[in-house]
Structure formats: C-alpha cells, structure tokens
Amino acid sequence: MSRLAFIGSMRSGVVIVMVLGIVSCVSNKRINYLQNLSGNEPIGLDEFIPYANVDYEYILQPYDIVDIDFASANEELLSAFEYHGASSSRMGGRGGAAMGGAMDVFYFSGYSLDKDGFVRIPRLGNIPLAGLTEEQARIKVQEMINQYFKEEVDVRLRIGGIRFTALGEFTSAGTKVILKNRATIFDALAMSGESNILAKKNELFLIRQYDGGTKIHQINLNDRQLLASPYYFIQNNDILYLQPMQIRQVGSGENLSASLQLGISILTAVLFIYGVTSGIF
C-alpha cells in the first residue's frame, strides 16, 4: 500500500512539474518587439514608415532646465551675462558624457526655472519662461539682451537634454538624461536597461506632461505600428512604467528552465521526506 502511495505521489509530482513548465513558458508574442500583430496592416521590411503628424510643441514648465548660449562680436561684454565657470563646466561635462559618464552637465551649467517659472540671467534679472515654447523663450531672451548691445546678439535656447523616469520592470530604473534633441522610446528603453522578460511589453504606460496637466498613454512595444505612433519619440519629463506579468505569482523562476528546477527541487524534497517517514528508503 505504501508503495502504491509512493507511485501516486510520483505521478502527482510529475503533474506539478508539467504545470509549472506550461505556466512558466512565456510566448514570444509577449516578448518580441515590433511584430506585425493580427488585425493591423502589416509593415514589411525596408518599407518606409512616415512619422506621425503630431501638432505639439513642448511647453516650458517650472523646474525645467534650459541651456542658453549667446553669440556676439563683443565677447567681453557678453561675458557679463553668463555665470562665471558655466562655459567651462559645460564643456567639461560634455566631454565626460562623450566618454560614457552619467553626469547631468546642464544641472550645473544650465539655467533652472524656479517654482514660478522664472529663469534668472545675470544683468537681465528674472525672465518668465514657463508657458512658452523653446522658440518663444529664445525670442524673449534675445529681445531683452539686445537692449544692451548695438549689434544684435544671437541667442540659442533649448531644453537641457531629455529627462525621463523609468519605473517598474527595468533592469536600471530611475531618472535618466539623454543628451540629444530627439530620442525614441527605444533610446529610453536601452538607457534604462532592456525590460525584464516578465514585463507587460504590450502595456507600457507613458505618463506625459502637457500645458496645465498630465495624460496617461498606453503603448504596445510588441506592435510594429508603434513606429508610426505619436509616442514613438519621448519628450522631456516623460515617465515610463512597465507592469509585471501575473506569472510572477507562480514562482520566482523567470523562464522555463528556472521554474522546472524549482519544481524538481520541491518534488525531490517532498518524496525524500515521504520515503523516510514511510519506511520505503
């Protein structure tokens, strides 16, 4: 009778291991990026994919950091409108970034908007920039500084890098800075560490700030149509959140091999204890 019970336990154990294997085997359809999903017009290789026509420009907000450069024939007078050491720290920081450093150069050399949306520039004082686009802010600063020069001063103003926050199933979550004028969602994923295999890649939440509020958008990284989506390019202050799959509730294994090893270990331990207590061994 005990041997029959032992055989029954063996069969039950095999069933448990098979169930673990089936549940733990995540389909490639939930893992692979940029697939031609059913129901969508397929996009072939080498096919031209136009960018989405997005009628949107980033609006400067309080606590943003902008990079402002001035160009004039009168360099000596121009230096009065810059903080001492800003240019050197900017060049040093860019060199470190080029060599793979993680330093946020514009935090030290850029101009920060305060809580009321004002930026302080030497000699020019506090200038309200919140609520303006980059081009509108550039024109505003240029108009103010030209009051001090006989010849027109050329002003370059832009966001100090693209800042975004990665949360959830990334290997390197946190706040990141991409020192580019334009970056894709995959640039952000690469900088944050490719998403965990147990992430819901079809349900990436993108939290984006707009003038006066915030919206939550859902992105499917499995879908090739993403390349023509208005959310293909990330914007300053975006938040990316990847949820975990429910399969995490089954066990700690992140793939079939790990889950099988877990199941076999549990089964071996149970059968050994049963064999010792029942006198089979």
C-alpha positions as CSV (number, residue, x, y, z in Angstrom):
1,M,0.0,0.0,0.0
2,S,2.8,2.4,0.8
3,R,4.5,1.6,-2.5
4,L,1.2,2.4,-4.3
5,A,1.0,5.7,-2.4
6,F,4.6,6.4,-3.3
7,I,3.9,5.8,-7.0
8,G,0.8,8.1,-6.7
9,S,3.0,10.8,-5.2
10,M,5.4,10.4,-8.1
11,R,2.7,10.9,-10.6
12,S,1.3,13.9,-8.8
13,G,4.8,15.4,-8.7
14,V,5.2,14.9,-12.4
15,V,1.9,16.7,-13.0
16,I,3.1,19.6,-10.8
17,V,6.3,20.0,-12.7
18,M,4.4,19.9,-16.1
19,V,2.0,22.6,-14.9
20,L,4.9,24.8,-13.7
21,G,6.6,24.3,-17.1
22,I,3.4,25.2,-19.1
23,V,2.6,28.3,-17.0
24,S,6.2,29.5,-17.0
25,C,6.7,29.2,-20.7
26,V,6.1,32.8,-21.9
27,S,5.1,33.2,-25.5
28,N,7.5,35.0,-27.8
29,K,4.4,37.1,-28.9
30,R,4.6,38.8,-25.5
31,I,8.3,39.3,-25.5
32,N,9.5,40.3,-29.0
33,Y,9.4,43.9,-30.1
34,L,7.9,45.4,-33.3
35,Q,5.8,42.5,-34.5
36,N,3.1,42.6,-37.2
37,L,0.2,41.9,-34.9
38,S,-3.0,40.4,-36.3
39,G,-5.7,42.9,-37.1
40,N,-3.1,45.6,-38.2
41,E,-1.9,46.4,-41.7
42,P,1.4,44.5,-41.9
43,I,4.6,46.6,-42.3
44,G,7.2,44.8,-44.4
45,L,11.0,45.0,-44.1
46,D,12.5,48.0,-45.9
47,E,9.1,49.6,-46.1
48,F,9.2,53.4,-45.5
49,I,7.3,54.4,-42.3
50,P,6.4,58.1,-42.0
51,Y,6.5,59.7,-38.6
52,A,3.2,60.6,-37.0
53,N,2.0,64.1,-37.7
54,V,1.9,65.5,-34.1
55,D,0.7,69.0,-33.6
56,Y,2.5,69.5,-30.4
57,E,5.5,71.5,-29.1
58,Y,6.9,71.1,-25.6
59,I,5.9,73.9,-23.2
60,L,8.5,75.0,-20.7
61,Q,7.4,74.3,-17.1
62,P,8.6,75.3,-13.6
63,Y,11.8,73.4,-12.6
64,D,12.8,72.8,-16.2
65,I,16.5,73.3,-17.1
66,V,17.3,75.2,-20.3
67,D,20.7,75.6,-22.0
68,I,21.3,79.2,-23.1
69,D,24.2,80.3,-25.3
70,F,24.9,83.9,-26.5
71,A,27.0,84.8,-29.6
72,S,28.3,88.3,-30.3
73,A,31.3,90.1,-31.7
74,N,31.7,91.7,-28.3
75,E,32.7,88.7,-26.3
76,E,34.0,90.8,-23.3
77,L,30.6,92.4,-22.8
78,L,28.8,89.2,-23.4
79,S,30.6,87.5,-20.5
80,A,28.8,89.8,-18.1
81,F,25.6,87.9,-18.9
82,E,26.9,84.5,-18.1
83,Y,27.7,82.9,-14.7
84,H,31.5,82.5,-14.2
85,G,32.5,78.9,-14.8
86,A,29.4,78.0,-16.6
87,S,31.1,77.6,-20.0
88,S,34.0,75.6,-18.7
89,S,31.7,73.2,-16.7
90,R,29.5,72.8,-19.7
91,M,32.5,71.8,-21.9
92,G,33.9,69.5,-19.2
93,G,30.6,67.8,-18.6
94,R,30.1,67.2,-22.3
95,G,33.5,65.6,-22.5
96,G,32.6,63.3,-19.6
97,A,29.2,62.5,-21.2
98,A,31.0,61.7,-24.5
99,M,33.2,59.2,-22.6
100,G,30.2,57.5,-21.1
101,G,29.8,59.5,-17.9
102,A,26.5,59.8,-16.1
103,M,26.9,63.5,-15.2
104,D,24.0,65.8,-15.8
105,V,26.0,68.7,-17.2
106,F,23.1,71.1,-17.6
107,Y,22.2,70.8,-13.9
108,F,25.5,72.7,-13.2
109,S,25.8,74.9,-16.3
110,G,22.2,75.4,-17.4
111,Y,19.5,77.9,-16.2
112,S,16.8,76.5,-14.0
113,L,13.3,77.7,-14.0
114,D,12.1,78.4,-10.4
115,K,8.7,77.3,-9.0
116,D,7.0,80.3,-10.6
117,G,8.5,79.6,-14.0
118,F,11.1,82.4,-13.9
119,V,14.7,82.0,-15.0
120,R,17.4,84.3,-13.6
121,I,20.1,85.6,-16.0
122,P,22.9,87.9,-14.9
123,R,22.1,91.6,-15.8
124,L,18.8,90.6,-17.3
125,G,17.2,89.6,-14.0
126,N,14.2,87.2,-13.7
127,I,12.6,86.3,-17.0
128,P,9.2,84.4,-17.1
129,L,9.7,81.5,-19.5
130,A,7.1,78.9,-18.2
131,G,4.2,78.5,-20.6
132,L,6.4,79.3,-23.7
133,T,7.8,77.0,-26.4
134,E,11.6,76.8,-26.8
135,E,11.4,79.2,-29.8
136,Q,9.2,81.7,-27.9
137,A,11.5,81.6,-25.0
138,R,14.6,82.2,-27.2
139,I,13.0,85.2,-28.8
140,K,12.1,86.7,-25.4
141,V,15.6,86.3,-24.1
142,Q,17.1,87.7,-27.3
143,E,14.8,90.8,-27.2
144,M,15.9,91.5,-23.6
145,I,19.7,91.1,-24.2
146,N,19.6,93.1,-27.4
147,Q,18.8,96.2,-25.3
148,Y,22.4,96.2,-24.1
149,F,24.1,95.8,-27.5
150,K,24.4,98.0,-30.6
151,E,24.7,94.8,-32.7
152,E,22.2,92.1,-32.4
153,V,23.1,89.2,-30.2
154,D,22.3,85.7,-31.4
155,V,20.7,83.5,-28.7
156,R,20.4,79.8,-28.7
157,L,18.0,78.3,-26.1
158,R,17.0,74.7,-25.8
159,I,16.0,72.1,-23.2
160,G,19.0,70.8,-21.3
161,G,18.7,67.3,-22.5
162,I,15.7,65.0,-22.4
163,R,14.9,63.9,-18.9
164,F,12.7,60.9,-18.2
165,T,11.9,58.5,-15.4
166,A,11.8,54.7,-15.8
167,L,9.8,52.7,-13.3
168,G,8.8,49.1,-12.9
169,E,10.3,46.1,-14.8
170,F,13.5,47.7,-16.0
171,T,17.0,46.5,-15.0
172,S,18.0,50.1,-14.3
173,A,15.1,52.1,-13.1
174,G,15.4,55.8,-12.1
175,T,15.7,59.2,-13.6
176,K,17.7,59.4,-16.8
177,V,19.0,62.2,-19.1
178,I,19.5,61.7,-22.8
179,L,21.9,64.4,-24.2
180,K,20.1,64.6,-27.6
181,N,17.5,66.9,-29.2
182,R,15.3,64.0,-30.1
183,A,15.1,60.5,-28.7
184,T,12.9,57.5,-29.4
185,I,11.1,55.2,-26.9
186,F,13.8,52.6,-27.7
187,D,16.5,55.0,-26.8
188,A,14.9,55.4,-23.4
189,L,14.4,51.6,-23.0
190,A,18.1,51.0,-23.9
191,M,19.3,53.6,-21.3
192,S,17.0,52.1,-18.6
193,G,18.2,48.5,-19.3
194,E,16.1,46.3,-21.5
195,S,12.8,45.4,-19.9
196,N,12.6,42.3,-17.8
197,I,11.2,39.2,-19.6
198,L,8.2,39.2,-17.2
199,A,7.3,42.8,-18.1
200,K,4.0,43.5,-19.9
201,K,5.5,44.9,-23.0
202,N,2.1,45.4,-24.5
203,E,1.1,47.7,-21.7
204,L,3.8,50.2,-21.2
205,F,2.3,53.3,-19.5
206,L,3.7,56.6,-20.7
207,I,2.8,59.5,-18.4
208,R,3.3,62.8,-20.2
209,Q,3.0,66.3,-19.1
210,Y,1.1,68.9,-21.0
211,D,0.4,72.6,-20.5
212,G,-1.7,72.6,-17.4
213,G,-1.9,68.9,-16.8
214,T,-0.9,65.3,-17.4
215,K,-2.1,62.4,-19.5
216,I,-1.5,58.6,-19.3
217,H,-1.0,56.8,-22.6
218,Q,-0.6,53.1,-23.1
219,I,2.0,51.8,-25.6
220,N,2.4,48.3,-27.1
221,L,6.1,47.6,-27.6
222,N,5.2,44.3,-29.4
223,D,3.4,46.3,-32.2
224,R,5.3,47.4,-35.3
225,Q,2.8,50.2,-35.7
226,L,4.5,51.9,-32.8
227,L,7.0,53.3,-35.3
228,A,4.2,55.5,-36.7
229,S,2.8,56.4,-33.3
230,P,2.8,59.9,-31.9
231,Y,4.5,58.3,-28.8
232,Y,7.5,56.9,-30.7
233,F,9.5,59.9,-29.6
234,I,9.8,60.6,-25.9
235,Q,9.6,64.1,-24.5
236,N,11.1,65.9,-21.6
237,N,9.7,64.8,-18.2
238,D,8.0,61.6,-19.6
239,I,7.5,58.8,-17.1
240,L,7.7,55.2,-18.3
241,Y,6.1,52.5,-16.2
242,L,6.2,48.7,-17.1
243,Q,4.0,46.4,-15.1
244,P,5.0,42.8,-14.3
245,M,3.1,39.8,-15.7
246,Q,0.8,37.8,-13.3
247,I,3.1,34.8,-13.9
248,R,5.3,36.3,-11.1
249,Q,2.7,34.9,-8.7
250,V,3.6,31.3,-9.7
251,G,7.2,31.3,-8.6
252,S,10.5,33.1,-8.7
253,G,11.7,31.5,-12.0
254,E,11.8,33.9,-14.9
255,N,12.0,31.2,-17.6
256,L,11.1,27.6,-18.2
257,S,14.5,26.2,-17.0
258,A,14.4,28.1,-13.7
259,S,10.8,27.1,-13.0
260,L,11.5,23.4,-13.8
261,Q,14.5,23.4,-11.5
262,L,12.3,24.9,-8.8
263,G,9.6,22.3,-9.3
264,I,12.0,19.4,-9.3
265,S,13.7,20.6,-6.2
266,I,10.4,20.8,-4.3
267,L,9.3,17.4,-5.7
268,T,12.6,15.7,-4.6
269,A,12.4,17.1,-1.1
270,V,8.8,16.0,-0.7
271,L,9.4,12.5,-2.0
272,F,12.5,12.1,0.2
273,I,10.7,13.1,3.3
274,Y,7.8,10.8,2.4
275,G,10.1,7.8,1.7
276,V,12.0,8.2,5.0
277,T,8.8,8.6,7.1
278,S,7.0,5.7,5.4
279,G,10.0,3.3,5.6
280,I,10.4,2.9,1.8
281,F,14.0,4.1,1.9
